[in-house]
């Protein structure tokens, strides 16, 4: 059994049942043996769907299929479903991969009595190998028979690859006439870098909300959540984020002040899941927030934040608990953003490390060394040039990351 990340939550959270969403998971033997590796979600008629996806030019057949289906206008009373397998990403598999997507989604559509255009699929795992889709379609009857509102944790486990723990988050909003529930699950550990969506994420709510408004809210909150994490700077071919609103809450349609509260709650679930992915970064032992302020533009703030967060030199220094702030200086300099040595300020948490083009004369190396012993760290860089800012979350880079990825296929 693989060791669980030291940054993992104490337990999988209690997620509220989402009326109109049922879950199931089975062992199909897609790649892994003796573990659940396929999950199915049945969604009530009238469910609104929204999504964002990787912009990778080599994105998988599942991603392309989901994008095409979300562009369609479904019947108002159409049901929906999501089916996900782990172990094989069905990416870079050409027409064979497209046929596999059609076979899997078609089997689910027939079994559930929903249009094939409303069955969304994802695959995650090894790239470039044909998906043994017949192993999945053979298990569709078992999945349908097992559907229940209470199996969301099992679904979260079934979509894991190199993850060391299942990821879930929830929130509630007081709507007009009732409570609105939100529950989400995610997978992600390696090949994590922002590009519209990062990892596989499925969020469910019983809110009454139109597809257009749901998409707007989702898209507005991607950059500050999933697009603000990085484990290894590598964008996956399969990144998918789907949000399903079943409309089964007793609360009235989301609008006005309730819409603001709903957006805040949904963004909170998205951020929680995003940070859990970083906490489960392959081989990670530390969670690092890189906070950049005082940038001349939003673009520059992002350039500096990601330059630091993706730097192997910074990440290995964190792994070794070495307060080598010179590596942060170097990452700022290579970012391509506007920067001025004499205006730059660097802090480890509340510790002022450097300012005015030089190390702070009161800073002691022992202070930095002690700070680096913590599991959760903050590197704050102020560029002193403007008002733009950006926070990005990353993790350290350890020898365990190399072990996992050196043996991933073998």
Rosetta blueprint (number, residue, H / E / L):
1 X L
2 X L
3 X L
4 X L
5 X L
6 X L
7 X L
8 X L
9 X L
10 X L
11 X L
12 X L
13 X L
14 X L
15 X L
16 X L
17 X L
18 X L
19 X L
20 X L
21 X E
22 X E
23 X E
24 X E
25 X E
26 X E
27 X L
28 X L
29 X L
30 X L
31 X L
32 X L
33 X L
34 X L
35 X L
36 X L
37 X L
38 X E
39 X E
40 X E
41 X E
42 X E
43 X E
44 X L
45 X L
46 X L
47 X L
48 X E
49 X E
50 X E
51 X E
52 X E
53 X E
54 X L
55 X L
56 X L
57 X L
58 X L
59 X L
60 X L
61 X H
62 X H
63 X H
64 X H
65 X H
66 X H
67 X H
68 X H
69 X H
70 X H
71 X L
72 X L
73 X L
74 X L
75 X L
76 X L
77 X L
78 X L
79 X L
80 X E
81 X E
82 X E
83 X E
84 X E
85 X E
86 X E
87 X E
88 X E
89 X L
90 X L
91 X L
92 X L
93 X L
94 X H
95 X H
96 X H
97 X H
98 X H
99 X H
100 X H
101 X H
102 X H
103 X H
104 X H
105 X H
106 X H
107 X H
108 X H
109 X H
110 X H
111 X H
112 X H
113 X L
114 X L
115 X L
116 X H
117 X H
118 X H
119 X E
120 X E
121 X E
122 X E
123 X E
124 X E
125 X E
126 X E
127 X L
128 X L
129 X L
130 X L
131 X L
132 X L
133 X H
134 X H
135 X H
136 X H
137 X H
138 X L
139 X L
140 X H
141 X H
142 X H
143 X H
144 X H
145 X H
146 X H
147 X L
148 X E
149 X L
150 X L
151 X L
152 X H
153 X H
154 X H
155 X H
156 X H
157 X H
158 X H
159 X L
160 X L
161 X L
162 X L
163 X L
164 X L
165 X L
166 X L
167 X E
168 X E
169 X E
170 X E
171 X E
172 X E
173 X E
174 X E
175 X E
176 X L
177 X L
178 X E
179 X E
180 X E
181 X E
182 X E
183 X E
184 X E
185 X E
186 X E
187 X E
188 X L
189 X L
190 X L
191 X L
192 X L
193 X E
194 X L
195 X L
196 X L
197 X L
198 X L
199 X L
200 X E
201 X E
202 X E
203 X E
204 X E
205 X E
206 X L
207 X L
208 X L
209 X L
210 X L
211 X H
212 X H
213 X H
214 X H
215 X H
216 X H
217 X H
218 X H
219 X H
220 X H
221 X L
222 X L
223 X L
224 X L
225 X L
226 X H
227 X H
228 X H
229 X E
230 X E
231 X L
232 X L
233 X L
234 X L
235 X L
236 X L
237 X L
238 X L
239 X L
240 X E
241 X E
242 X E
243 X E
244 X E
245 X E
246 X L
247 X L
248 X L
249 X L
250 X L
251 X L
252 X L
253 X L
254 X L
255 X L
256 X H
257 X H
258 X H
259 X H
260 X H
261 X H
262 X H
263 X H
264 X H
265 X H
266 X H
267 X H
268 X H
269 X H
270 X H
271 X H
272 X H
273 X H
274 X H
275 X H
276 X H
277 X H
278 X H
279 X H
280 X L
281 X L
282 X L
283 X L
284 X L
285 X L
286 X L
287 X E
288 X E
289 X E
290 X E
291 X E
292 X E
293 X E
294 X E
295 X E
296 X L
297 X L
298 X H
299 X H
300 X H
301 X H
302 X H
303 X H
304 X H
305 X H
306 X H
307 X H
308 X H
309 X H
310 X L
311 X L
312 X H
313 X H
314 X H
315 X H
316 X H
317 X H
318 X H
319 X H
320 X L
321 X L
322 X L
323 X L
324 X L
325 X L
326 X H
327 X H
328 X H
329 X H
330 X H
331 X H
332 X H
333 X H
334 X H
335 X L
336 X L
337 X L
338 X L
339 X L
340 X L
341 X H
342 X H
343 X H
344 X L
345 X E
346 X E
347 X E
348 X E
349 X L
350 X L
351 X E
352 X E
353 X E
354 X E
355 X E
356 X L
357 X L
358 X E
359 X E
360 X L
361 X L
362 X L
363 X L
364 X L
365 X H
366 X H
367 X H
368 X H
369 X H
370 X H
371 X H
372 X L
373 X L
374 X L
375 X L
376 X E
377 X E
378 X E
379 X E
380 X E
381 X E
382 X E
383 X L
384 X L
385 X L
386 X L
387 X L
388 X E
389 X E
390 X E
391 X E
392 X E
393 X E
394 X E
395 X E
396 X L
397 X L
398 X L
399 X H
400 X H
401 X H
402 X H
403 X H
404 X H
405 X H
406 X H
407 X L
408 X L
409 X L
410 X L
